[in-house]
Amino acid sequence: MILLQGNEAVAKAAIAAGVRFFGGYPITPSTEIAESMAKLLPKNNGVFIQMEDEIASMGVVLGASLAGRKVLTASSGPGISLKQELIGYAAAAEIPVVIVNVQRVGPSTGQPTAPSQGDVMQARWGTHGDHSIIALSPWSVREAFDLTVKAVNYAERFRTPVILLMDEIVGHLRENVELPTDIEIYPRRQPKTKENYKAYQPDEDLVPNIANFGEGYHIHVTGLIHDETGFPVGSPKVTRDFIDRMHKKISKDIIEVQTEFLDDAEEAVVAFGGTARTAYQAVLNARANGKKVGFIRLVTIWPFADNFFANLPANIKKLVVAELNYGQIFYEVQRTFKGEVELCAKYDMTIFEPSEIEVCL
């Protein structure tokens, strides 16, 4: 049992999951991740490099990933904005990478030390064009560890960028945690044969097994729409098939939702990340006062849990969405849930008190 900060847990988890390269640039409130990786990587046959800015940070981790390293970078809102072009490149070129966003108040430089959950839509739609994305949101220090491991595994399994959508609450939270010793690690995908090798030929699960640079394979990487060889093709069919595969390759089986008290609930609170901790207490308080309230926590933010909300028990007539922003997850819930949906938003650089969520019930 150790006393650990959320950001420190991310770094420890990354090492445990096999990450051996970090490229980043310090920015509040994510800096402790970079500091921790700077200490841990040299002790674990890894490389830490501080780049001149967030754009270069994203570029260097993509290069390291193509060379065969499992990689991580971390930032906050303004830095994530700068990374967007290369996040899109990673999606198109199918380069495994984990990007940690410890959210703070925006837009622009906003309030650097204040908590927010305003980057939800940025995580999904920050880059241009159609592509899928995975985003996970922890609500505790232990889960920051567990979801970082999952993020690394998902990046490798689906050959895609994965965003760990933290917030300042969890990033700077310290808790006593017991870290797991038995960790499942997904290996880097490798070609099954050198004969007739095509770098972007999909495997049975629609994901290609791309060889590492420097191992004798002929590899071409581009952000342009490409065929199985990796070279650009100006074909409507290739374009359609490519974009279809980008979406279909990410399994819906990875969607996680935690629920409590739904069997008798007439309404439920929906929350994620650090806000979910307050929301859970608000639900307990409401139930102690005789209200039939349930609790729903989104662990996977993207892909969104459409089927879950579309098939909630008929006894639940209303959902209250509590989030530290002007309303982002609210619209996704409203899109998928058949009943009433109410927004309980807060965006004044302070965290929720349970009473502030209870008044929405």
Secondary structure, DSSP 4 states (H G I P E B T S, - for coil): -EEEEHHHHHHHHHHHTTEEEEEE---TTTHHHHHHHHHHGGGGT-EEEE-SSHHHHHHHHHHHHHTT-EEEEEE-HHHHHHHHHHHHHHHHHT--EEEEEEEEE-STT-EEEEE--TTHHHHHHSSSSS---EEE--SSHHHHHHHHHHHHHHHHHHTSEEEEEEEHHHHT-EEEE---S----PPPP--S-STT--TT-B-TTS-B-PPPTTSS------SS-B-TTSSB---HHHHHHHHHHHHHTS-GGG--EEEES-SS-SEEEEEETTHHHHHHHHHHHHHHTT--EEEEEESEEES--HHHHHT--TT--EEEEEESSSSSHHHHHHHH-SSEEEEEE--SSSPPPHHHHHTT-
